[in-house]
Amino acid sequence: MVINTVLSVMAYQYPVEKLSVYLSDDGGSELTFYALLEASRFSKAWLPFCKKFKVEPRSPSAYFEETLILIDGRDEKSLDDEEFALPTLVYMAREKRPSHHHNFKAGAMNSLMGLKYGSPVEDVITGLSIQCRGWKSIYFNASRIGFLGVAPVTLAQTLIKSIWFMPFAYVIAATKLYSLSESLWAGYTLKGWWNEQRMWLFKRLASYPFAVVDTFLKLLGINKSAFIVTAKVADKEVSKRYEQEMMEFGAHSLMFTILATIAMLNVICLMSGVKRMVWEGEFGSQDSLLVQLVVCGTVLINIPIYEAMFLTQW
């Protein structure tokens, strides 16, 4: 990547006598050095090729779609294949070892460019040196992005953005929409379908745990399954409530105790979160309150249980 960038800079449309490319190698790698040496030979053919055919961009990796190691040679009078002068390219091996005087070598090399070393504020000294050479500084104040987050802000980011929630949203929407359309096609109403979804949740919380325990006891031979006959007679009031699609908890069962306990726990947590956010001023708890509302769904799912516990009179 470094060598490819070097050759791209050497291919600038700029007078070669005014263009010098310096490559500073802090590690003093022999591989980098010989890569530059080999690339210098390639540059004699690559640079005139770019000028003749107006290659853009002038990056070998972008043109050939593969990584090429490119660099200038050590001959100051080196020419390309068409006998034109090449830009100057200097390789500086700044290997930092006790046996190498890297400070002296770096100072001697960087005196060509004006970089200063050996001071904790070397950037300030370097800037002052460059100013003394006649260069002028400008203050660059880029516009700050108004919003930062995980959402894409440009079209390019949108095209490569991975929308991770789409598969989950598709599965949930497809399941619920199929169930809703099936219920409406069978003659049920929207409220009846919603009560059916509630009953599935209630059964998972109440009847399924008892069924699992009873199955294990039966497999271990501790208990046997029994069938209890319940009353099947329905009066006019029960039929009326059924036609109005009202959920009714008529029989006494331990399963309703579990539902009532979980529903009350949800209400207590909800009221506690609202109290902390409004009265105590802990607005940082809004995130946890939002999770509570999304996960539990207390306002919509548990309304029949609250009506049966506090409003219904028998």
Secondary structure as GFF3:
##gff-version 3
##sequence-region A 1 314
A	DSSP	alpha_helix	2	10	.	.	.	ID=ss1
A	DSSP	three_ten_helix	16	18	.	.	.	ID=ss2
A	DSSP	beta_strand	20	25	.	.	.	ID=ss3
A	DSSP	alpha_helix	30	53	.	.	.	ID=ss4
A	DSSP	alpha_helix	60	64	.	.	.	ID=ss5
A	DSSP	beta_strand	88	93	.	.	.	ID=ss6
A	DSSP	alpha_helix	102	110	.	.	.	ID=ss7
A	DSSP	alpha_helix	122	132	.	.	.	ID=ss8
A	DSSP	alpha_helix	155	160	.	.	.	ID=ss9
A	DSSP	alpha_helix	166	185	.	.	.	ID=ss10
A	DSSP	alpha_helix	190	205	.	.	.	ID=ss11
A	DSSP	alpha_helix	207	219	.	.	.	ID=ss12
A	DSSP	alpha_helix	236	243	.	.	.	ID=ss13
A	DSSP	alpha_helix	254	278	.	.	.	ID=ss14
A	DSSP	three_ten_helix	283	285	.	.	.	ID=ss15
A	DSSP	alpha_helix	286	296	.	.	.	ID=ss16
A	DSSP	alpha_helix	298	301	.	.	.	ID=ss17
A	DSSP	alpha_helix	303	306	.	.	.	ID=ss18
A	DSSP	pi_helix	307	311	.	.	.	ID=ss19
###
